[in-house]
Amino acid sequence: MSKKKYILIGVLIFLIGIAILLKMKFPYLTFTFVKDSLFPPKSVVDARTQATLVIYTKELSMENIIKLINADATQRVLVIGTVNADGSPHAGVLNVSAKDRHIIINGLPNSDTCKNIERSKKAVIMVYKKPVREAKWFENVGARIWVELIENTKTGSLTSTYTMRITAHRAI
């Protein structure tokens, strides 16, 4: 073999060793090759949502998810995913809080997000803690939360409050 091939093999073995050491120190890390991230194997998807199962954040307890949702809006990113009447996806940002296993969403009843919640009685919430500048990528925290509508209360002529039950959650 040529000298370049020996060097390439040595570098590859070195990188695999680093990956093994990182995995031992941080067991929640998931390593993905570029090929896998561009063309994930069909067996690595969530049967319920068809989302990839590669997890890039730490797993959170329900208590920590509630704390993250209730955190100051400048400390987190929160997006509500719903499905439009025509089947197309919709993402919205509304005022959200949480208590126990319930999510409280306040919004304008004529907004697309609120109309979709009223019609389908379901939504998916993605919440992600904004990383601090010095944080490493493996210290990120976030969750995907599936919710179902329990109660819709008109809190005024312009606002509605939606109380939703958390049915499932997982790290993102």
C-alpha positions, -999 to +999 in steps of 0.1 A: +000+000+000+010+036-006+021+059+022-012+080+018-033+049+024-014+041+057-018+077+068-056+076+060-061+043+079-041+057+109-063+089+110-095+068+107-084+046+136-075+077+156-110+092+150-128+060+159-108+059+192-119+095+200-155+086+192-153+056+215-138+077+243-165+104+239-193+078+239-179+064+272-178+099+288-211+111+273-233+080+268-262+101+255-242+112+224-253+098+190-228+097+162-240+100+126-220+099+094-228+124+067-242+097+045-266+086+072-278+121+080-285+129+043-301+095+036-312+079+069-320+042+068-358+036+067-356+016+099-344+046+119-377+065+120-404+069+145-434+049+134-458+074+149-444+106+133-419+094+107-393+116+124-358+104+126-348+088+159-313+103+161-314+122+194-291+152+198-301+164+233-301+150+268-333+131+278-354+152+302-377+142+330-413+154+329-404+178+358-376+193+337-398+196+306-423+216+327-395+238+340-382+244+305-417+253+291-423+277+320-388+293+316-386+329+305-393+332+268-358+347+263-343+315+276-360+290+253-375+284+218-409+269+217-429+261+185-463+245+182-468+222+153-503+214+140-519+202+108-539+224+085-573+212+072-558+204+038-532+181+056-502+205+052-480+212+083-483+244+102-459+258+129-469+286+152-456+305+183-480+312+211-479+320+248-475+286+265-472+275+301-473+241+318-484+225+351-483+188+360-489+169+328-509+198+313-500+225+288-519+258+287-519+276+254-532+312+251-539+325+216-561+343+192-590+320+183-589+331+147-552+322+143-543+292+121-527+274+151-558+278+173-582+268+145-561+236+139-561+227+176-598+232+178-604+210+147-579+182+153-577+183+191-539+175+188-506+193+185-469+187+189-448+212+209-410+215+204-392+232+232-355+239+231-333+257+257-313+284+241-276+274+246-253+298+262-224+310+241-198+288+258-220+256+258-209+226+238-234+211+213-238+179+235-250+200+264-282+211+245-316+204+260-349+200+243-380+179+239-408+170+215-441+168+233-474+154+220-505+169+234-543+164+232-570+191+238-589+187+270-607+221+273-611+252+252-621+283+272-629+317+258-611+341+281-623+372+263-636+383+229-601+382+214-584+353+233-589+316+240-571+293+265-565+257+254-558+232+282-540+202+267-528+169+282-493+157+275-496+122+260-459+115+251-425+132+250-390+124+240-356+142+235-349+159+202 
